[in-house]
Each structure stands twice: as C-alpha cells, then as structure tokens.
Amino acid sequence: MSLDKERGDAALRLKNDETFQDVCKEVRDAQTRVFLNPDSSQEEREEAHVIIRALGAIDRAIDARIANGKIAIQKGQHRG
C-alpha cells in the first residue's frame, strides 16, 4: 500500500470521526460567538478569525490527503 493511500485512508477516518467533528464544531461555534458578542474586543475578534481560518486550513489539508489517496488508488489500478 502506498504512503499516499495510507495517509488518505487515515485522513478519511479522521474526517468521519464523530469526536473530531464534534470538537471542531465546538471550537468553531465558540469563535463565532466571539464575533456575535458586541462586547468582544478587536483583539478577541482577530484571534477568533485566526482560529477559524486555521480550522479551514486543517479541513483543506484533510481533504487534500483524501484526494491524494484516491489518486494513488486510481494510479495503482491503471498499472494493472
């Protein structure tokens, strides 16, 4: 099994993991509340923005590993 396929499989398990998704949602929701709170300082809003962007970067990295794993599988099938 190729490294890309192994990483893709692991990323898919992570993406589908209920606990991981729940934690990400809790963090995202907490940061959204910072934006919605009129008493939040500019520094708090900036930090919330950075955290939400980081969560997006993590999601994209997971999706990229899943895609690379699928490509590795397709390449392996064509080598026959």
C-alpha positions as CSV (number, residue, x, y, z in Angstrom):
1,M,0.0,0.0,0.0
2,S,1.4,3.4,-0.9
3,L,2.0,6.1,1.6
4,D,-0.5,8.4,-0.1
5,K,-3.2,5.7,0.1
6,E,-2.4,5.1,3.8
7,R,-2.5,8.8,4.5
8,G,-5.7,9.2,2.6
9,D,-7.3,6.4,4.5
10,A,-6.2,7.9,7.8
11,A,-7.5,11.3,6.8
12,L,-10.9,9.9,5.8
13,R,-11.1,8.1,9.2
14,L,-10.3,11.4,10.9
15,K,-12.8,13.4,8.8
16,N,-15.5,10.8,9.6
17,D,-14.6,10.6,13.3
18,E,-17.6,11.9,15.3
19,T,-15.4,13.1,18.2
20,F,-13.1,15.0,15.9
21,Q,-16.0,16.6,14.1
22,D,-17.7,17.5,17.4
23,V,-14.5,19.2,18.8
24,C,-14.1,21.2,15.5
25,K,-17.7,22.3,15.7
26,E,-17.4,23.3,19.4
27,V,-14.3,25.4,18.6
28,R,-15.9,27.0,15.5
29,D,-19.1,27.7,17.4
30,A,-17.1,29.3,20.3
31,Q,-15.2,31.6,17.9
32,T,-18.5,32.5,16.1
33,R,-19.9,33.6,19.5
34,V,-16.9,35.9,19.9
35,F,-17.9,37.6,16.6
36,L,-21.5,37.9,17.6
37,N,-20.7,39.3,21.1
38,P,-20.8,43.1,20.8
39,D,-18.5,43.3,23.9
40,S,-15.7,41.3,22.3
41,S,-12.5,43.3,21.8
42,Q,-10.8,43.8,18.5
43,E,-8.0,41.5,19.7
44,E,-10.5,38.8,20.6
45,R,-12.2,39.0,17.2
46,E,-8.8,38.9,15.5
47,E,-7.9,35.8,17.5
48,A,-11.2,34.2,16.6
49,H,-10.7,34.9,13.0
50,V,-7.2,33.3,13.1
51,I,-8.7,30.2,14.8
52,I,-11.5,29.9,12.3
53,R,-9.0,30.2,9.4
54,A,-6.8,27.5,11.0
55,L,-9.8,25.2,11.2
56,G,-10.4,25.8,7.5
57,A,-6.7,25.1,6.7
58,I,-7.0,21.8,8.6
59,D,-10.1,20.8,6.7
60,R,-8.4,21.6,3.4
61,A,-5.3,19.6,4.4
62,I,-7.5,16.6,5.3
63,D,-9.4,16.8,2.1
64,A,-6.1,17.0,0.1
65,R,-4.9,13.9,1.7
66,I,-8.1,12.1,0.9
67,A,-7.9,13.2,-2.7
68,N,-4.2,12.2,-2.9
69,G,-5.2,8.7,-1.6
70,K,-7.9,8.4,-4.2
71,I,-5.5,9.4,-6.9
72,A,-2.9,6.8,-5.6
73,I,-5.6,4.1,-5.8
74,Q,-6.5,5.1,-9.4
75,K,-2.9,5.1,-10.5
76,G,-2.4,1.6,-8.9
77,Q,-5.5,0.3,-10.8
78,H,-4.2,1.5,-14.1
79,R,-0.8,-0.2,-13.7
80,G,-2.6,-3.5,-13.8
